[in-house]
């Protein structure tokens, strides 16, 4: 259920195209407003109850926080159905 909702959220994001979507993995390409491409990836690990997330710029060393804001926006939209899962700690 959570991963199905994740697909809906990512599909609705502007300038975003889902490249791969399975029951436990989603990969998308997002275009920034300046036209740069970023990679967005989610991998669901049901045994751990965790979704691993990466959002990375393909070009450059600094993205001005675009990738972090993108992941936080997705997380906020998933919060209502993910309340039963523990909140991850930052490393």
C-alpha positions in Angstrom: 0.0 0.0 0.0 2.8 2.5 0.9 4.7 1.8 -2.2 1.6 2.1 -4.4 1.0 5.5 -2.9 4.6 6.4 -3.4 4.2 5.7 -7.1 1.2 8.0 -7.3 3.0 10.8 -5.4 6.1 10.6 -7.7 4.0 10.3 -10.9 2.2 13.6 -9.9 5.5 15.5 -9.4 6.1 18.2 -12.0 8.9 17.5 -14.6 9.3 13.9 -13.3 9.2 10.6 -15.3 9.1 7.2 -13.7 11.7 5.0 -15.4 11.3 1.8 -13.3 8.6 0.7 -10.9 8.3 -2.7 -9.2 6.8 -3.8 -5.9 10.0 -2.9 -4.0 11.9 -0.4 -6.3 11.1 2.9 -8.0 13.4 4.9 -10.1 12.5 8.3 -11.6 14.3 11.1 -13.5 13.4 14.7 -12.4 14.2 17.8 -14.3 15.0 20.9 -12.4 13.6 24.3 -13.4 17.0 25.0 -15.2 16.7 21.7 -17.1 19.2 19.6 -15.3 18.4 16.0 -14.6 18.4 14.4 -11.2 17.9 10.8 -10.2 15.3 9.8 -7.6 15.3 6.3 -6.3 13.3 4.4 -3.6 14.0 0.8 -2.5 11.5 -0.8 -0.1 13.0 -3.3 2.4 9.9 -5.0 4.0 12.1 -7.1 6.3 13.4 -3.9 7.9 10.2 -1.9 7.4 12.3 0.8 5.7 12.3 2.6 2.4 15.8 3.7 1.3 15.9 6.9 -0.7 18.4 8.7 -2.8 17.9 11.8 -4.8 21.1 13.0 -6.6 22.1 15.5 -9.1 23.8 14.2 -12.3 25.8 17.3 -12.8 27.7 19.6 -10.4 28.8 19.4 -6.8 26.0 21.5 -5.2 22.2 21.5 -5.8 21.1 24.3 -3.5 19.0 21.9 -1.5 16.8 20.9 -4.4 17.2 17.1 -3.8 16.6 17.3 -0.1 13.4 19.4 -0.6 12.2 16.9 -3.2 12.6 14.0 -0.8 11.0 15.9 2.1 8.0 16.8 -0.1 7.5 13.1 -0.9 7.9 12.2 2.8 5.3 14.8 3.9 2.8 13.4 1.3 3.3 9.8 2.6 3.1 10.7 6.3 -0.6 10.1 6.7 -0.3 6.4 5.7 3.2 5.8 7.2 2.5 6.8 10.8 2.8 3.1 11.9 6.4 3.0 10.7 9.3 4.2 12.9 11.0 7.4 11.9 14.5 6.9 10.5 17.5 8.4 12.2 19.9 10.6 10.3 23.5 9.3 9.9 
